[in-house]
Amino acid sequence: MFTFNRSDQELREMIDNLNTAHREWKAKEEIFKEVVDPDLVDIAIYEMEASKIKYTYLLKRIKRQLGKERIMADNKAE
């Protein structure tokens, strides 16, 4: 069974950050769909891609963290 510790709070914060990043990414996609000025299109693409990269990075961090916690939980169970 899992025990709750500081790591759990960090994971919750990471998930909150992931959700925020996802909302930002989707908001940037909506802006991209609406702009027509060529300069603004470039900016919208840049911001959308940056948001996507941030989301992907946070998702990978969470997956790594969950992998570490699973290993630690398995070791405690033995």
Buried (B, 14 or more C-beta within 10 A) or exposed (E): EEEEEEBEEEBEEBBEBBEEBBEBBEEBBEEBEEBEEEEEEEBBEEBBEEBBEBBEEBBEBBEEBEEEBEEBEEEEEE
